Amino acid sequence: MRITAFLLLLMISFSSCSSGDKQKAGSSAELPNIILLIGDDQGYPYFGFNGADYVYTPNMDALAKSGMLFSDGYVSDNHCRPSLQTLVTGKLPVNIYRKGFENMYTEIVKNQISPDAMDAFKQTYDRKGMAIASMNTLPKMLSQKGYVSFQGGKWWEYHYQNGGFTHGMTEGWTGVEQNEPGWFQEHMGGKGMDLARVSNQAAYDFLEETKGTPFFMWFAPSLPHYPFDAPPKYQDLYKDKDMSESAKRYYANCSWFDDSWGELVSYLKDNDLYDNTLIVYVNDNGWEQAPQQEFIDDPMRSHNGGDKGKGSVYDLSFRSPIIFSWEGRIPNGLRTDALIHSSDIPATIPVSYTHLRAHETSLHLVCRLLLEKINSRHIVAAHL
């Protein structure tokens, strides 16, 4: 029988979490470290593991082979901020907007905001990530199991603490900065935007500081996102290729992301962290840049992923490979075209991999029903 990707993930995770040592479920010895690896404007076709032998992505190819690859994943929006909000809350954008709207008006009434000050308050509420701060999030849920957490990379929600992270790179901005050139970069993540583009050092410092404690890491470099300014060693991979100039620049950024991920993997292995780390990969939204498409003199298409990429209603805008990998726990080389949604990720991680009781999460009802079905053997097999 064929089952949904979410049920398949639950079954795989239950299998991976049952061991012969009879340790108590949920003990600290069993809790995996968790890395949510997020690509920024990464088109799903442009990986070696998806047949694009013209794009150099050896580390992502290795990740795809090391666990379960869902080739037909989809994200919640065709732009980054609402898509990222889904990944941290498990809510769809429409529900985030509705809940945020309700919470904002509660604050308006409580603080007796005057009509004259209403527009300014609404803008501040949105730009300072106050909606997400009022919601349950993946870091907050994992903290119930003793996890520390790190935010690195793109983060629109003003400060890492708004998402419930214990550590992070994005630390807000002042009202004065809001009116200065370059403020939008601060709004997207501030110092967090230096992850991978400058170095991974902030992530390494976090891992060193919290050694011995289970961790959750939001590793979301602003890559291969514009600007397409990859260092020469990545541009050189494509300079003699028969492809458009805009393709060369975009693919160089793809390789830059890949190499940054490879550097983190090396750190994890060198510090004996890799084997007990669950890795989940997903894009925020898609992109269009085929090898022969030339957008170099068309900034709107070059900076927004063509006509069918970011911001469009096409498959290229919403589709993403989604990968679950855990050395020795999830079998290697699994691939399925079963549909999966990015909102399944925060639904699956806390319940299935950390033994957090389903009623402790915002998805308690659906998880309880799914678990009852599995326990009653209504679901018996998965055909990949």
N, C-alpha and C positions, 0 to 999 in steps of 0.2 A: 504494500500500500504506500501511497505517496503522502507525506505529511508536510506541514508548513515548516519554514526554516526556523521559526522560533521554537517549535516543539523539538526539532532536530537538535538545536543547540542545548536545550534542557537535557535531552537524553545523553548527549555527548558529555556534558558537564557532570551529570550524576555519575556516569561511568568513570570519569577521570578523577572524581573526588572520593571514590570508594577504594580503599587500599587494604592490603592484607595485614597491616600492623594493628588494626582494630583501634586506632586512636579515636578519641572522642571527636565527633563531628564538630567542626568549628574551632578546634583548638588552635593556638597560635602557630603550632608546628605545621598545620595544614593550610593556613591561609596563604594564598598566592599573592605576590606583588602583582600589580596591574598597571599596564601602560596602555593608554588610549592614544594611538598614533593617528594624527589627523592631517591629511593633505589639504592644501589650500589652493583651490582652482585647478585641481588635477583631473584631467579628462580620463575617463575609464579606459579608452583604447590604448593609452600611451605608456604601457608597461611591457617589458619583455614577456612576462607570464601571460599576457593577453595577446601575444602574437606580434607585438610591435618590436621586431628585431632591430629596428632603426633607432630605438631609444635605449640608452645604456642605464639599466636599473638592476644591477646584479643583487643588491641587498634586498630590495623589495621582491625580486624573483625568488630569492632564498626563503623569505618570509612566507610567500604564497605556497611554497612547496612544503613548509614545515608544519602545516596544520590543516584547517578547514577553510577553503576559499569559496565564498559565495560570489559567483560571477555576476549575478543579477541583483545586486543590492540597490536600494534607492534611498535617497535622503529626503528630508522633509521640506526643503525649500531650494530655490535656485539662486539664493544669495547666502553669504556666509553667516551673518549674525543670527537670523532665525534658525538656520540649520544647526549652528553650534549650541544655541539655547535648547534645542531638542536633545542634543547629546548629553547635556549636563542635567536636564530635568526629566527626560523621558516623555515630555509633553509635545504635542504638535503645535505649530505656530499659532493656529487659531485659538487653542486653549491657553497658551501662554499669554496671548494678547488679552483674552477675556479675563483671566485671573489677574493679570497685571492691572487691567482697567479697574477691576473691582477693588484691588488693594490701594490703587492710587486715590480713588474717590473716598475710601475710608480715611486715608491720610488727609485729604482735603477737608473733610468734615471735622476730623479730630483737631486739626491745626487751624481751623476757621480761616482758610485761605480766601481772601477777598476776590471778587470777580476781576479786579484790575491786575491782580497778581497771578491769576489762574494760568495764563499761557506760559509764563516764566517757570511756574512750579511744574507744569506738565513736561516742559523741556528738560528741566533738571532731573525730574523723576526718571525720564527715559535715558538721558545721557549718563547718569550716574548709576545705572543698573539696579535701581531700587526694586524693580519688579522681581528680578531673579533673586535678589537678596531676601525677598519675602517668601520664596518657594523652597520646597524640599529639593535637594540636589544629590547627585551621585556622591560627591565628597562627604556631604552631611550624613548620608546613609552609611557609607563605609566607616565613618568615624565611630559609629556604634559598635564596630568590631575592633576598634583600636587602631585603625589605619591613620597614618599621616598622609598628607596629599600635597601635590605640587602643581602649580599652574605655570606653564611656559608656552610662549608663542601668542597667537592671536587670542584676544579676550576683550570683547566689547563692553564688559559689564563693570567698568570703572576701576575696580579693585579686586584682587584675587579673593579677598575675604567674602565678597558678595556671593561667590559661588560655594562658600564653605571650605575652601582650601586652607590648610594650615600654613603653607608656604607658597610663595609665588613671585613672579617678576613684575606683574602689572600692579602699580601702586597709586593710580589716580593722577589727577591734574588739578590745577587751580583755576579759578574763574578768570584770572588774568591770562593764563596760558590758552584758555578757550578762544580768546580773541586774537591770538598770534598765528603767524604763518606756520604751517606744519602741525597744527593742533589735531587734525584728522588722524595723523599717525599715532598721536597719544590716545585718541578715542578708540582706535583699533586694538590697542594693547600696550602702548608706551614702550617701556624697557623690555616687555615681553617679546616685542618684534625683533629683538636682537638674537633670539634663540635660533641657532643654526646659521643664520646670516652672518653673525659675528662669531659665535662659538656656542658650544653646549655646556660651558663651564657652570652656569647656574644650576643646571640639572645635576651635574656631578657633585657640586657643593651640597645640594639637598640630600643626595644619596649618602654622602659621607657623614653629614650631620645626623641623619636619622638611621644610621646603620643598626640593624638588628630589629627594626620595627617594620611591619608590613606597610607597603606604600602604594598609593595610587598616583600616577603621573599623567597629567594632561600635556602631551608633547605635540604641539600644534604650530610648527614653524610656518611663517608666511611664505611658503614655497609650494609649488612653483609660481606663485602669485607675482604679478608685476610689482616692481620694475624688473625687467629681464636683464639683470646685471651680474650674472654668474661670473665667478673668478675665471681667469683665462684657462685653467686646467680643464674646466668643464666645457667652455666654449670650443676648445681645441678638439674635443671629441667629435664635433660636427662640422668644423670649418671646411672640410673637403668633401662633405656629403652632397649628393644631388638632391637638395631640398631647398625650400624657400628660406629667406633670411629670418623671417618671423618664426618659422619652425625651428631653425637652429637655436635661436635665443630662448624659445620656450622650452625646448628639450634640454638645453643646458641647465635651466633652472630645475627641471625634473631630476636630472642627474645630481645636482647640488643637494636636493632634498634626500635623494637616495643615499648619498655619501654621508650626510649628517646622521641619518638613521643607522648606517653601518658603523659609524663611530660610537654611537650609544650602545649598540649591540656588543662591540668590542669591550667597552667599559664594563658592561654587565657580566660578560664572561670572565674578564680579568679579575673581577671582584666577587666571583661565585654567586652572582645574583640571577643569572640567566635561567637556570634550570627551574627555579621556582617563580618565574614571572609569566603571567598570562599577558599576551600581547593582542590587542584588537586594533585593526586598521580600518579606516573609513575616510572618504573625502568629505569636505563641507558642501561642495557643489561641483558641477562638471565644467568642461571646457571643450572647445572645438579648435583643433590645429592639426589638420592633416599635413603630411610632409610637403605637398605641393601647393598648399594654400598660402597665398602671400598677403599678409596684413601689415607689412612694414610701413607702408605709407597711409595706413588707415587706422589712426589711433583708437577710434571707437571699437573697431573689431579686434584690433590687437590687444587692447587692454581689457576687453570683456568677453574674449573667447568666441569670436565669430558670431554668425547669425543663429547658430543652433546650440551654442554653449551657455555660459553663465547668463542668467536672466531670461532665457527663453523657455518655451514650454515643451521643448524636444527632449528625447531620451538622453542626449549628451549632457543636458543640464542637470538632470536629477539622478542619473545612474552612477553607481560607485561599486567597485569591488569591496567586499567586506571580508576581513580575514580574522580568524581566531586561531591563535597558536600558543601552545604551552608544552614545552619540551618534556617528552615522556608521559604526558597525560592525554593530549589530543593526538590521535594518529596522524602521521605525515601523509601528504599527497592526496588529501580528500578534496574533491571539487564537486560542486552542485550548482545547478541553475535554479534551484528552489528560490522563490521570492523571499526577500528579507528587507526590512526597513530599518533605518538608522535608529528609530525609537525602540527597536528590539534590544539594542545594545545596553542602555541603562536599565532595561527590564530584566535582562539575563544576568548581568554581572553580579549584582548584590545577592540575588536569591540563589543562583545556581553555583556560584564559585566561592562565596564566602559564608554560605549557610545562614545568611541573614533571613530570619523568618519572613514569610511572604507578607504577613500583616504589618510588618514594620516598614514596608515600602509603599509608595503611592500607587503601585500596581497590584495591590494585595488580592483583589478579587479575581482578576484574570489568572494570576499565578496559582491561586488556590485551586481553581477549576482545572488548570492544566496538570497540576500535580496529582489531583484526584484521578484524572484520566490515566495518567501514567501508572499510578499505584494500583489501579483497578485493571491494568493490562488491556485497556481499550486501544492502546497504541503499542504495537509489538515490534515494528521494524521500520527501517528507513531505506528506501531504494535510491541510491545516489546516481 
